[in-house]
Amino acid sequence: MDTTQALADLTEISSQVEAAVLFDEAGEVAGSTLPDEQAGRLAASAAELLARAATVGENGGEVTQVEASTPDGSVFVVREGARRIAAVTGPDPTIGLVFYDLKSCLRDVGSGSDADRPKRRRPAKKERESDEA
Amino acid sequence: MRRRALGLVGFASGVFAGSVLYRRTLGRRRARVDVYFGDGSMITFVDGSPEADALLPIARDALAAVRQ
């Protein structure tokens, strides 16, 4: 799957994601829901966030995900191999779901196919009473 | 009469001070950063810690980039 389609799927299925950018370990933008200049700034900040997170933790292991939460919104960064994705949401997002959707998006871009990916289903619309009668 | 008025003013001042305190402490969401590692562990850095002070400005830059 190409990056444009993967990002379109991401923003369609995850209404909490305001904007997202796919980039590589060199910070090169591969795709984004934003105009080029904003995408570059978001990718640069996200890459810096990952790099700084690796230095501040006492764990010493490889940082795979970061979520920074502020009263104005949250920033998510996920890395998988050489690929990275960053996203911005409003305040108090459903953290687990956002991470799941970002990882799914990364895998979609990497696999070239979404046939074997379990899709998160949208909540079913309530059936109208007239249909039940 | 005057004592009663003073009591009412004191009560109103107390309610006002309490509401301000509530908004500044419990009512405000605290900024924080969660860092997840490859071994499955996770560390949370709350606002005010040196680690959060290093990471949160970068996150605010990212938010500003999107919402400019």
N, CA and C atoms of all chains as a GROMACS GRO file, in nm:
protein
  603
    1MET      N    1   0.085  -0.119   0.000
    1MET     CA    2   0.000   0.000   0.000
    1MET      C    3   0.089   0.125   0.000
    2ASP      N    4   0.050   0.226  -0.079
    2ASP     CA    5   0.133   0.346  -0.080
    2ASP      C    6   0.102   0.434   0.042
    3THR      N    7   0.193   0.527   0.067
    3THR     CA    8   0.183   0.608   0.189
    3THR      C    9   0.057   0.694   0.190
    4THR      N   10   0.020   0.746   0.075
    4THR     CA   11  -0.100   0.832   0.068
    4THR      C   12  -0.224   0.755   0.111
    5GLN      N   13  -0.237   0.632   0.058
    5GLN     CA   14  -0.354   0.550   0.092
    5GLN      C   15  -0.350   0.509   0.239
    6ALA      N   16  -0.231   0.474   0.288
    6ALA     CA   17  -0.218   0.433   0.428
    6ALA      C   18  -0.257   0.547   0.522
    7LEU      N   19  -0.213   0.668   0.489
    7LEU     CA   20  -0.247   0.784   0.575
    7LEU      C   21  -0.395   0.819   0.563
    8ALA      N   22  -0.450   0.802   0.443
    8ALA     CA   23  -0.593   0.828   0.425
    8ALA      C   24  -0.675   0.730   0.510
    9ASP      N   25  -0.633   0.602   0.510
    9ASP     CA   26  -0.700   0.501   0.592
    9ASP      C   27  -0.688   0.536   0.741
   10LEU      N   28  -0.569   0.582   0.779
   10LEU     CA   29  -0.545   0.616   0.920
   10LEU      C   30  -0.640   0.727   0.967
   11THR      N   31  -0.647   0.832   0.890
   11THR     CA   32  -0.730   0.946   0.934
   11THR      C   33  -0.879   0.913   0.924
   12GLU      N   34  -0.912   0.817   0.835
   12GLU     CA   35  -1.052   0.777   0.825
   12GLU      C   36  -1.094   0.693   0.946
   13ILE      N   37  -1.006   0.600   0.986
   13ILE     CA   38  -1.044   0.507   1.092
   13ILE      C   39  -1.019   0.566   1.231
   14SER      N   40  -0.923   0.657   1.242
   14SER     CA   41  -0.891   0.714   1.372
   14SER      C   42  -0.927   0.863   1.371
   15SER      N   43  -1.046   0.892   1.419
   15SER     CA   44  -1.093   1.030   1.416
   15SER      C   45  -1.016   1.120   1.512
   16GLN      N   46  -0.942   1.058   1.604
   16GLN     CA   47  -0.866   1.137   1.702
   16GLN      C   48  -0.739   1.197   1.642
   17VAL      N   49  -0.692   1.136   1.533
   17VAL     CA   50  -0.567   1.183   1.470
   17VAL      C   51  -0.596   1.307   1.387
   18GLU      N   52  -0.535   1.420   1.427
   18GLU     CA   53  -0.553   1.545   1.354
   18GLU      C   54  -0.461   1.552   1.233
   19ALA      N   55  -0.339   1.504   1.251
   19ALA     CA   56  -0.241   1.508   1.143
   19ALA      C   57  -0.138   1.400   1.168
   20ALA      N   58  -0.078   1.349   1.059
   20ALA     CA   59   0.024   1.245   1.072
   20ALA      C   60   0.128   1.261   0.964
   21VAL      N   61   0.246   1.213   0.994
   21VAL     CA   62   0.354   1.217   0.895
   21VAL      C   63   0.435   1.089   0.904
   22LEU      N   64   0.467   1.033   0.788
   22LEU     CA   65   0.554   0.916   0.780
   22LEU      C   66   0.693   0.964   0.740
   23PHE      N   67   0.795   0.916   0.808
   23PHE     CA   68   0.930   0.958   0.773
   23PHE      C   69   1.028   0.846   0.804
   24ASP      N   70   1.152   0.865   0.757
   24ASP     CA   71   1.251   0.759   0.779
   24ASP      C   72   1.352   0.801   0.886
   25GLU      N   73   1.451   0.715   0.907
   25GLU     CA   74   1.546   0.741   1.015
   25GLU      C   75   1.632   0.865   0.990
   26ALA      N   76   1.639   0.909   0.864
   26ALA     CA   77   1.714   1.031   0.833
   26ALA      C   78   1.626   1.155   0.845
   27GLY      N   79   1.498   1.135   0.875
   27GLY     CA   80   1.406   1.247   0.890
   27GLY      C   81   1.339   1.286   0.760
   28GLU      N   82   1.363   1.208   0.654
   28GLU     CA   83   1.303   1.236   0.522
   28GLU      C   84   1.154   1.201   0.525
   29VAL      N   85   1.071   1.296   0.485
   29VAL     CA   86   0.926   1.274   0.487
   29VAL      C   87   0.886   1.185   0.370
   30ALA      N   88   0.812   1.076   0.402
   30ALA     CA   89   0.766   0.985   0.297
   30ALA      C   90   0.621   1.010   0.260
   31GLY      N   91   0.549   1.073   0.350
   31GLY     CA   92   0.408   1.103   0.324
   31GLY      C   93   0.349   1.174   0.443
   32SER      N   94   0.246   1.253   0.418
   32SER     CA   95   0.188   1.329   0.529
   32SER      C   96   0.047   1.375   0.495
   33THR      N   97  -0.027   1.405   0.598
   33THR     CA   98  -0.160   1.464   0.579
   33THR      C   99  -0.150   1.616   0.578
   34LEU      N  100  -0.027   1.667   0.594
   34LEU     CA  101  -0.004   1.812   0.604
   34LEU      C  102   0.067   1.865   0.480
   35PRO      N  103   0.061   1.997   0.459
   35PRO     CA  104   0.146   2.056   0.354
   35PRO      C  105   0.293   2.032   0.384
   36ASP      N  106   0.377   2.041   0.281
   36ASP     CA  107   0.518   2.003   0.292
   36ASP      C  108   0.593   2.069   0.408
   37GLU      N  109   0.576   2.200   0.423
   37GLU     CA  110   0.654   2.271   0.525
   37GLU      C  111   0.617   2.224   0.666
   38GLN      N  112   0.486   2.212   0.690
   38GLN     CA  113   0.440   2.165   0.822
   38GLN      C  114   0.482   2.020   0.844
   39ALA      N  115   0.475   1.939   0.739
   39ALA     CA  116   0.514   1.799   0.752
   39ALA      C  117   0.661   1.788   0.790
   40GLY      N  118   0.744   1.870   0.729
   40GLY     CA  119   0.887   1.870   0.760
   40GLY      C  120   0.913   1.909   0.904
   41ARG      N  121   0.839   2.010   0.952
   41ARG     CA  122   0.857   2.054   1.091
   41ARG      C  123   0.812   1.947   1.189
   42LEU      N  124   0.696   1.883   1.158
   42LEU     CA  125   0.646   1.778   1.247
   42LEU      C  126   0.743   1.659   1.249
   43ALA      N  127   0.794   1.621   1.132
   43ALA     CA  128   0.888   1.508   1.125
   43ALA      C  129   1.016   1.540   1.201
   44ALA      N  130   1.064   1.663   1.188
   44ALA     CA  131   1.188   1.701   1.258
   44ALA      C  132   1.168   1.698   1.409
   45SER      N  133   1.054   1.752   1.455
   45SER     CA  134   1.027   1.751   1.599
   45SER      C  135   1.011   1.608   1.650
   46ALA      N  136   0.941   1.525   1.573
   46ALA     CA  137   0.919   1.387   1.615
   46ALA      C  138   1.050   1.309   1.621
   47ALA      N  139   1.136   1.332   1.522
   47ALA     CA  140   1.267   1.264   1.522
   47ALA      C  141   1.350   1.308   1.643
   48GLU      N  142   1.342   1.437   1.674
   48GLU     CA  143   1.416   1.488   1.790
   48GLU      C  144   1.360   1.431   1.921
   49LEU      N  145   1.226   1.419   1.925
   49LEU     CA  146   1.162   1.363   2.044
   49LEU      C  147   1.210   1.220   2.069
   50LEU      N  148   1.215   1.140   1.962
   50LEU     CA  149   1.263   1.002   1.975
   50LEU      C  150   1.408   0.999   2.021
   51ALA      N  151   1.490   1.084   1.959
   51ALA     CA  152   1.632   1.084   1.991
   51ALA      C  153   1.656   1.128   2.136
   52ARG      N  154   1.585   1.233   2.178
   52ARG     CA  155   1.604   1.281   2.316
   52ARG      C  156   1.549   1.182   2.418
   53ALA      N  157   1.438   1.116   2.383
   53ALA     CA  158   1.379   1.017   2.473
   53ALA      C  159   1.477   0.904   2.500
   54ALA      N  160   1.556   0.869   2.398
   54ALA     CA  161   1.654   0.761   2.414
   54ALA      C  162   1.765   0.800   2.510
   55THR      N  163   1.789   0.930   2.524
   55THR     CA  164   1.900   0.973   2.610
   55THR      C  165   1.856   1.000   2.754
   56VAL      N  166   1.728   1.033   2.775
   56VAL     CA  167   1.686   1.070   2.910
   56VAL      C  168   1.647   0.949   2.996
   57GLY      N  169   1.607   0.840   2.932
   57GLY     CA  170   1.565   0.723   3.010
   57GLY      C  171   1.684   0.649   3.068
   58GLU      N  172   1.664   0.592   3.188
   58GLU     CA  173   1.771   0.515   3.250
   58GLU      C  174   1.775   0.373   3.196
   59ASN      N  175   1.669   0.336   3.123
   59ASN     CA  176   1.656   0.200   3.074
   59ASN      C  177   1.770   0.161   2.980
   60GLY      N  178   1.804   0.254   2.890
   60GLY     CA  179   1.913   0.227   2.797
   60GLY      C  180   1.874   0.146   2.676
   61GLY      N  181   1.750   0.093   2.674
   61GLY     CA  182   1.705   0.014   2.560
   61GLY      C  183   1.660   0.100   2.445
   62GLU      N  184   1.620   0.034   2.338
   62GLU     CA  185   1.573   0.104   2.218
   62GLU      C  186   1.434   0.162   2.243
   63VAL      N  187   1.417   0.290   2.215
   63VAL     CA  188   1.286   0.354   2.231
   63VAL      C  189   1.202   0.320   2.108
   64THR      N  190   1.084   0.263   2.131
   64THR     CA  191   0.998   0.224   2.019
   64THR      C  192   0.878   0.316   2.004
   65GLN      N  193   0.833   0.376   2.112
   65GLN     CA  194   0.715   0.463   2.107
   65GLN      C  195   0.731   0.576   2.209
   66VAL      N  196   0.675   0.690   2.175
   66VAL     CA  197   0.671   0.802   2.268
   66VAL      C  198   0.535   0.868   2.258
   67GLU      N  199   0.479   0.902   2.372
   67GLU     CA  200   0.358   0.983   2.373
   67GLU      C  201   0.380   1.100   2.468
   68ALA      N  202   0.370   1.220   2.415
   68ALA     CA  203   0.383   1.340   2.498
   68ALA      C  204   0.246   1.404   2.507
   69SER      N  205   0.199   1.418   2.629
   69SER     CA  206   0.064   1.470   2.652
   69SER      C  207   0.071   1.609   2.713
   70THR      N  208   0.001   1.704   2.654
   70THR     CA  209  -0.008   1.839   2.709
   70THR      C  210  -0.156   1.877   2.715
   71PRO      N  211  -0.190   1.982   2.787
   71PRO     CA  212  -0.332   2.023   2.791
   71PRO      C  213  -0.386   2.063   2.654
   72ASP      N  214  -0.297   2.096   2.559
   72ASP     CA  215  -0.341   2.138   2.425
   72ASP      C  216  -0.355   2.022   2.327
   73GLY      N  217  -0.297   1.908   2.362
   73GLY     CA  218  -0.302   1.794   2.271
   73GLY      C  219  -0.187   1.700   2.297
   74SER      N  220  -0.186   1.590   2.224
   74SER     CA  221  -0.081   1.489   2.242
   74SER      C  222  -0.004   1.467   2.113
   75VAL      N  223   0.122   1.429   2.130
   75VAL     CA  224   0.207   1.394   2.016
   75VAL      C  225   0.249   1.248   2.032
   76PHE      N  226   0.228   1.170   1.929
   76PHE     CA  227   0.265   1.028   1.930
   76PHE      C  228   0.375   1.005   1.826
   77VAL      N  229   0.473   0.925   1.862
   77VAL     CA  230   0.576   0.884   1.767
   77VAL      C  231   0.597   0.734   1.783
   78VAL      N  232   0.596   0.662   1.670
   78VAL     CA  233   0.618   0.517   1.671
   78VAL      C  234   0.727   0.487   1.569
   79ARG      N  235   0.819   0.400   1.608
   79ARG     CA  236   0.922   0.357   1.513
   79ARG      C  237   0.912   0.208   1.493
   80GLU      N  238   0.940   0.164   1.371
   80GLU     CA  239   0.944   0.021   1.341
   80GLU      C  240   1.051   0.002   1.234
   81GLY      N  241   1.165  -0.051   1.272
   81GLY     CA  242   1.276  -0.060   1.179
   81GLY      C  243   1.322   0.080   1.139
   82ALA      N  244   1.332   0.101   1.009
   82ALA     CA  245   1.377   0.233   0.961
   82ALA      C  246   1.262   0.331   0.946
   83ARG      N  247   1.140   0.281   0.958
   83ARG     CA  248   1.024   0.368   0.937
   83ARG      C  249   0.975   0.428   1.068
   84ARG      N  250   0.925   0.550   1.058
   84ARG     CA  251   0.865   0.618   1.174
   84ARG      C  252   0.736   0.684   1.131
   85ILE      N  253   0.647   0.699   1.230
   85ILE     CA  254   0.525   0.775   1.206
   85ILE      C  255   0.500   0.863   1.328
   86ALA      N  256   0.459   0.985   1.303
   86ALA     CA  257   0.424   1.077   1.411
   86ALA      C  258   0.282   1.127   1.386
   87ALA      N  259   0.210   1.149   1.495
   87ALA     CA  260   0.073   1.199   1.483
   87ALA      C  261   0.043   1.294   1.597
   88VAL      N  262  -0.049   1.384   1.569
   88VAL     CA  263  -0.095   1.480   1.670
   88VAL      C  264  -0.244   1.459   1.691
   89THR      N  265  -0.285   1.460   1.818
   89THR     CA  266  -0.427   1.447   1.852
   89THR      C  267  -0.467   1.564   1.943
   90GLY      N  268  -0.594   1.571   1.972
   90GLY     CA  269  -0.642   1.666   2.071
   90GLY      C  270  -0.608   1.617   2.212
   91PRO      N  271  -0.654   1.690   2.316
   91PRO     CA  272  -0.626   1.646   2.453
   91PRO      C  273  -0.701   1.516   2.487
   92ASP      N  274  -0.643   1.439   2.578
   92ASP     CA  275  -0.703   1.316   2.630
   92ASP      C  276  -0.744   1.215   2.522
   93PRO      N  277  -0.653   1.176   2.435
   93PRO     CA  278  -0.689   1.074   2.335
   93PRO      C  279  -0.695   0.935   2.398
   94THR      N  280  -0.752   0.840   2.326
   94THR     CA  281  -0.750   0.700   2.370
   94THR      C  282  -0.615   0.643   2.327
   95ILE      N  283  -0.521   0.643   2.420
   95ILE     CA  284  -0.380   0.620   2.386
   95ILE      C  285  -0.358   0.486   2.314
   96GLY      N  286  -0.415   0.380   2.369
   96GLY     CA  287  -0.394   0.247   2.311
   96GLY      C  288  -0.444   0.238   2.168
   97LEU      N  289  -0.558   0.297   2.142
   97LEU     CA  290  -0.614   0.292   2.006
   97LEU      C  291  -0.530   0.371   1.908
   98VAL      N  292  -0.483   0.486   1.951
   98VAL     CA  293  -0.400   0.568   1.861
   98VAL      C  294  -0.270   0.492   1.827
   99PHE      N  295  -0.205   0.435   1.928
   99PHE     CA  296  -0.083   0.358   1.902
   99PHE      C  297  -0.113   0.241   1.807
  100TYR      N  298  -0.224   0.172   1.830
  100TYR     CA  299  -0.261   0.059   1.744
  100TYR      C  300  -0.277   0.103   1.600
  101ASP      N  301  -0.348   0.214   1.581
  101ASP     CA  302  -0.372   0.262   1.445
  101ASP      C  303  -0.244   0.310   1.377
  102LEU      N  304  -0.155   0.372   1.455
  102LEU     CA  305  -0.028   0.417   1.397
  102LEU      C  306   0.058   0.297   1.356
  103LYS      N  307   0.061   0.195   1.441
  103LYS     CA  308   0.140   0.076   1.408
  103LYS      C  309   0.083   0.004   1.286
  104SER      N  310  -0.050  -0.001   1.279
  104SER     CA  311  -0.114  -0.063   1.162
  104SER      C  312  -0.079   0.013   1.035
  105CYS      N  313  -0.076   0.146   1.044
  105CYS     CA  314  -0.041   0.228   0.928
  105CYS      C  315   0.102   0.201   0.884
  106LEU      N  316   0.193   0.191   0.981
  106LEU     CA  317   0.333   0.162   0.948
  106LEU      C  318   0.346   0.026   0.880
  107ARG      N  319   0.272  -0.072   0.932
  107ARG     CA  320   0.279  -0.206   0.873
  107ARG      C  321   0.220  -0.208   0.733
  108ASP      N  322   0.112  -0.131   0.712
  108ASP     CA  323   0.051  -0.123   0.579
  108ASP      C  324   0.152  -0.072   0.477
  109VAL      N  325   0.224   0.030   0.517
  109VAL     CA  326   0.323   0.089   0.426
  109VAL      C  327   0.436  -0.011   0.400
  110GLY      N  328   0.474  -0.084   0.504
  110GLY     CA  329   0.586  -0.178   0.492
  110GLY      C  330   0.551  -0.304   0.418
  111SER      N  331   0.428  -0.353   0.437
  111SER     CA  332   0.393  -0.483   0.380
  111SER      C  333   0.355  -0.474   0.233
  112GLY      N  334   0.307  -0.360   0.192
  112GLY     CA  335   0.261  -0.345   0.054
  112GLY      C  336   0.123  -0.400   0.033
  113SER      N  337   0.065  -0.462   0.136
  113SER     CA  338  -0.070  -0.516   0.124
  113SER      C  339  -0.136  -0.511   0.260
  114ASP      N  340  -0.265  -0.491   0.260
  114ASP     CA  341  -0.336  -0.490   0.388
  114ASP      C  342  -0.429  -0.609   0.401
  115ALA      N  343  -0.404  -0.712   0.320
  115ALA     CA  344  -0.496  -0.825   0.318
  115ALA      C  345  -0.496  -0.901   0.451
  116ASP      N  346  -0.376  -0.911   0.514
  116ASP     CA  347  -0.368  -0.992   0.636
  116ASP      C  348  -0.377  -0.908   0.763
  117ARG      N  349  -0.409  -0.780   0.749
  117ARG     CA  350  -0.418  -0.696   0.869
  117ARG      C  351  -0.559  -0.700   0.927
  118PRO      N  352  -0.571  -0.729   1.058
  118PRO     CA  353  -0.704  -0.724   1.117
  118PRO      C  354  -0.750  -0.580   1.129
  119LYS      N  355  -0.857  -0.546   1.060
  119LYS     CA  356  -0.909  -0.409   1.061
  119LYS      C  357  -0.985  -0.381   1.190
  120ARG      N  358  -0.963  -0.262   1.244
  120ARG     CA  359  -1.044  -0.220   1.358
  120ARG      C  360  -1.178  -0.176   1.302
  121ARG      N  361  -1.282  -0.237   1.354
  121ARG     CA  362  -1.415  -0.209   1.299
  121ARG      C  363  -1.471  -0.082   1.359
  122ARG      N  364  -1.541  -0.008   1.276
  122ARG     CA  365  -1.612   0.109   1.326
  122ARG      C  366  -1.731   0.061   1.406
  123PRO      N  367  -1.772   0.136   1.507
  123PRO     CA  368  -1.892   0.098   1.582
  123PRO      C  369  -2.013   0.091   1.490
  124ALA      N  370  -2.088  -0.018   1.503
  124ALA     CA  371  -2.204  -0.035   1.416
  124ALA      C  372  -2.309   0.071   1.446
  125LYS      N  373  -2.371   0.120   1.340
  125LYS     CA  374  -2.475   0.220   1.359
  125LYS      C  375  -2.599   0.152   1.415
  126LYS      N  376  -2.665   0.223   1.503
  126LYS     CA  377  -2.786   0.170   1.565
  126LYS      C  378  -2.895   0.149   1.459
  127GLU      N  379  -2.951   0.031   1.461
  127GLU     CA  380  -3.056   0.007   1.363
  127GLU      C  381  -3.180   0.086   1.399
  128ARG      N  382  -3.246   0.131   1.293
  128ARG     CA  383  -3.367   0.209   1.317
  128ARG      C  384  -3.478   0.118   1.368
  129GLU      N  385  -3.559   0.173   1.454
  129GLU     CA  386  -3.667   0.093   1.512
  129GLU      C  387  -3.759   0.038   1.405
  130SER      N  388  -3.775   0.116   1.298
  130SER     CA  389  -3.866   0.071   1.193
  130SER      C  390  -3.814  -0.056   1.125
  131ASP      N  391  -3.679  -0.072   1.124
  131ASP     CA  392  -3.622  -0.193   1.064
  131ASP      C  393  -3.650  -0.316   1.149
  132GLU      N  394  -3.656  -0.296   1.280
  132GLU     CA  395  -3.678  -0.409   1.369
  132GLU      C  396  -3.823  -0.454   1.370
  133ALA      N  397  -3.912  -0.361   1.341
  133ALA     CA  398  -4.055  -0.392   1.348
  133ALA      C  399  -4.099  -0.483   1.234
  134MET      N  400  -2.528   4.335   6.282
  134MET     CA  401  -2.546   4.354   6.137
  134MET      C  402  -2.411   4.356   6.065
  135ARG      N  403  -2.319   4.438   6.120
  135ARG     CA  404  -2.187   4.450   6.061
  135ARG      C  405  -2.110   4.318   6.070
  136ARG      N  406  -2.128   4.250   6.183
  136ARG     CA  407  -2.060   4.122   6.201
  136ARG      C  408  -2.112   4.019   6.098
  137ARG      N  409  -2.242   4.025   6.073
  137ARG     CA  410  -2.302   3.932   5.976
  137ARG      C  411  -2.250   3.961   5.834
  138ALA      N  412  -2.239   4.088   5.801
  138ALA     CA  413  -2.187   4.126   5.669
  138ALA      C  414  -2.042   4.079   5.654
  139LEU      N  415  -1.965   4.098   5.760
  139LEU     CA  416  -1.825   4.052   5.756
  139LEU      C  417  -1.817   3.901   5.739
  140GLY      N  418  -1.908   3.830   5.803
  140GLY     CA  419  -1.912   3.684   5.790
  140GLY      C  420  -1.943   3.642   5.647
  141LEU      N  421  -2.037   3.711   5.584
  141LEU     CA  422  -2.073   3.680   5.445
  141LEU      C  423  -1.956   3.707   5.351
  142VAL      N  424  -1.888   3.819   5.372
  142VAL     CA  425  -1.772   3.853   5.289
  142VAL      C  426  -1.663   3.747   5.307
  143GLY      N  427  -1.642   3.705   5.431
  143GLY     CA  428  -1.541   3.602   5.459
  143GLY      C  429  -1.577   3.471   5.391
  144PHE      N  430  -1.704   3.434   5.397
  144PHE     CA  431  -1.749   3.310   5.333
  144PHE      C  432  -1.729   3.316   5.182
  145ALA      N  433  -1.768   3.429   5.122
  145ALA     CA  434  -1.754   3.443   4.977
  145ALA      C  435  -1.606   3.439   4.937
  146SER      N  436  -1.521   3.502   5.018
  146SER     CA  437  -1.377   3.500   4.988
  146SER      C  438  -1.323   3.358   4.994
  147GLY      N  439  -1.370   3.281   5.091
  147GLY     CA  440  -1.326   3.142   5.105
  147GLY      C  441  -1.366   3.058   4.985
  148VAL      N  442  -1.490   3.076   4.940
  148VAL     CA  443  -1.538   3.001   4.823
  148VAL      C  444  -1.455   3.038   4.700
  149PHE      N  445  -1.428   3.166   4.683
  149PHE     CA  446  -1.349   3.211   4.568
  149PHE      C  447  -1.208   3.153   4.572
  150ALA      N  448  -1.144   3.160   4.688
  150ALA     CA  449  -1.008   3.108   4.703
  150ALA      C  450  -1.006   2.957   4.677
  151GLY      N  451  -1.108   2.888   4.726
  151GLY     CA  452  -1.116   2.743   4.705
  151GLY      C  453  -1.128   2.708   4.559
  152SER      N  454  -1.211   2.784   4.485
  152SER     CA  455  -1.230   2.754   4.343
  152SER      C  456  -1.102   2.780   4.265
  153VAL      N  457  -1.029   2.886   4.302
  153VAL     CA  458  -0.902   2.915   4.234
  153VAL      C  459  -0.802   2.802   4.260
  154LEU      N  460  -0.794   2.758   4.385
  154LEU     CA  461  -0.703   2.649   4.422
  154LEU      C  462  -0.738   2.522   4.345
  155TYR      N  463  -0.867   2.493   4.334
  155TYR     CA  464  -0.912   2.373   4.263
  155TYR      C  465  -0.869   2.377   4.118
  156ARG      N  466  -0.893   2.494   4.054
  156ARG     CA  467  -0.858   2.505   3.913
  156ARG      C  468  -0.708   2.493   3.891
  157ARG      N  469  -0.629   2.543   3.986
  157ARG     CA  470  -0.484   2.541   3.968
  157ARG      C  471  -0.422   2.406   3.998
  158THR      N  472  -0.490   2.325   4.074
  158THR     CA  473  -0.430   2.195   4.110
  158THR      C  474  -0.507   2.080   4.046
  159LEU      N  475  -0.622   2.047   4.101
  159LEU     CA  476  -0.695   1.929   4.053
  159LEU      C  477  -0.754   1.950   3.915
  160GLY      N  478  -0.797   2.072   3.886
  160GLY     CA  479  -0.868   2.097   3.760
  160GLY      C  480  -0.778   2.101   3.638
  161ARG      N  481  -0.648   2.114   3.656
  161ARG     CA  482  -0.558   2.128   3.543
  161ARG      C  483  -0.496   1.994   3.505
  162ARG      N  484  -0.497   1.963   3.375
  162ARG     CA  485  -0.431   1.841   3.331
  162ARG      C  486  -0.280   1.862   3.335
  163ARG      N  487  -0.211   1.764   3.388
  163ARG     CA  488  -0.065   1.777   3.393
  163ARG      C  489  -0.005   1.720   3.266
  164ALA      N  490   0.092   1.791   3.215
  164ALA     CA  491   0.164   1.741   3.099
  164ALA      C  492   0.256   1.627   3.144
  165ARG      N  493   0.278   1.533   3.054
  165ARG     CA  494   0.367   1.420   3.086
  165ARG      C  495   0.415   1.358   2.957
  166VAL      N  496   0.519   1.276   2.969
  166VAL     CA  497   0.572   1.204   2.853
  166VAL      C  498   0.586   1.057   2.890
  167ASP      N  499   0.529   0.970   2.808
  167ASP     CA  500   0.545   0.825   2.825
  167ASP      C  501   0.644   0.777   2.720
  168VAL      N  502   0.748   0.708   2.766
  168VAL     CA  503   0.848   0.654   2.674
  168VAL      C  504   0.844   0.501   2.683
  169TYR      N  505   0.824   0.436   2.569
  169TYR     CA  506   0.812   0.290   2.562
  169TYR      C  507   0.938   0.233   2.500
  170PHE      N  508   0.987   0.124   2.559
  170PHE     CA  509   1.111   0.061   2.512
  170PHE      C  510   1.082  -0.073   2.444
  171GLY      N  511   1.182  -0.117   2.369
  171GLY     CA  512   1.169  -0.241   2.292
  171GLY      C  513   1.147  -0.364   2.378
  172ASP      N  514   1.191  -0.360   2.504
  172ASP     CA  515   1.172  -0.476   2.591
  172ASP      C  516   1.034  -0.477   2.657
  173GLY      N  517   0.949  -0.382   2.620
  173GLY     CA  518   0.813  -0.378   2.673
  173GLY      C  519   0.797  -0.287   2.794
  174SER      N  520   0.907  -0.233   2.844
  174SER     CA  521   0.896  -0.145   2.960
  174SER      C  522   0.857  -0.004   2.917
  175MET      N  523   0.811   0.074   3.014
  175MET     CA  524   0.766   0.210   2.986
  175MET      C  525   0.797   0.300   3.105
  176ILE      N  526   0.837   0.421   3.077
  176ILE     CA  527   0.864   0.518   3.183
  176ILE      C  528   0.779   0.642   3.158
  177THR      N  529   0.719   0.694   3.265
  177THR     CA  530   0.644   0.819   3.254
  177THR      C  531   0.723   0.930   3.322
  178PHE      N  532   0.740   1.040   3.251
  178PHE     CA  533   0.804   1.158   3.306
  178PHE      C  534   0.698   1.267   3.321
  179VAL      N  535   0.673   1.310   3.444
  179VAL     CA  536   0.569   1.410   3.466
  179VAL      C  537   0.627   1.551   3.455
  180ASP      N  538   0.540   1.644   3.424
  180ASP     CA  539   0.579   1.784   3.408
  180ASP      C  540   0.653   1.831   3.534
  181GLY      N  541   0.765   1.894   3.514
  181GLY     CA  542   0.844   1.942   3.628
  181GLY      C  543   0.970   1.859   3.649
  182SER      N  544   0.970   1.736   3.596
  182SER     CA  545   1.091   1.654   3.608
  182SER      C  546   1.190   1.701   3.501
  183PRO      N  547   1.321   1.680   3.524
  183PRO     CA  548   1.420   1.723   3.424
  183PRO      C  549   1.397   1.658   3.287
  184GLU      N  550   1.355   1.530   3.289
  184GLU     CA  551   1.334   1.460   3.162
  184GLU      C  552   1.218   1.521   3.085
  185ALA      N  553   1.107   1.547   3.157
  185ALA     CA  554   0.991   1.608   3.090
  185ALA      C  555   1.025   1.749   3.043
  186ASP      N  556   1.105   1.820   3.121
  186ASP     CA  557   1.144   1.955   3.080
  186ASP      C  558   1.226   1.953   2.951
  187ALA      N  559   1.295   1.841   2.926
  187ALA     CA  560   1.372   1.830   2.802
  187ALA      C  561   1.284   1.789   2.685
  188LEU      N  562   1.180   1.709   2.714
  188LEU     CA  563   1.100   1.651   2.605
  188LEU      C  564   0.976   1.733   2.569
  189LEU      N  565   0.913   1.793   2.669
  189LEU     CA  566   0.786   1.863   2.642
  189LEU      C  567   0.799   1.982   2.546
  190PRO      N  568   0.907   2.061   2.554
  190PRO     CA  569   0.918   2.170   2.455
  190PRO      C  570   0.922   2.118   2.311
  191ILE      N  571   0.981   2.002   2.290
  191ILE     CA  572   0.987   1.945   2.155
  191ILE      C  573   0.846   1.904   2.111
  192ALA      N  574   0.772   1.845   2.205
  192ALA     CA  575   0.633   1.807   2.174
  192ALA      C  576   0.548   1.931   2.144
  193ARG      N  577   0.572   2.039   2.216
  193ARG     CA  578   0.496   2.163   2.190
  193ARG      C  579   0.532   2.220   2.054
  194ASP      N  580   0.657   2.204   2.012
  194ASP     CA  581   0.697   2.246   1.877
  194ASP      C  582   0.620   2.166   1.772
  195ALA      N  583   0.605   2.035   1.799
  195ALA     CA  584   0.532   1.949   1.704
  195ALA      C  585   0.387   1.992   1.696
  196LEU      N  586   0.326   2.021   1.810
  196LEU     CA  587   0.186   2.068   1.810
  196LEU      C  588   0.174   2.201   1.736
  197ALA      N  589   0.271   2.290   1.759
  197ALA     CA  590   0.267   2.420   1.693
  197ALA      C  591   0.282   2.406   1.542
  198ALA      N  592   0.362   2.309   1.500
  198ALA     CA  593   0.382   2.288   1.356
  198ALA      C  594   0.252   2.250   1.287
  199VAL      N  595   0.170   2.173   1.358
  199VAL     CA  596   0.043   2.128   1.299
  199VAL      C  597  -0.061   2.238   1.303
  200ARG      N  598  -0.058   2.317   1.411
  200ARG     CA  599  -0.168   2.412   1.433
  200ARG      C  600  -0.129   2.555   1.400
  201GLN      N  601  -0.025   2.575   1.322
  201GLN     CA  602   0.018   2.712   1.288
  201GLN      C  603  -0.084   2.783   1.202
   0.00000   0.00000   0.00000
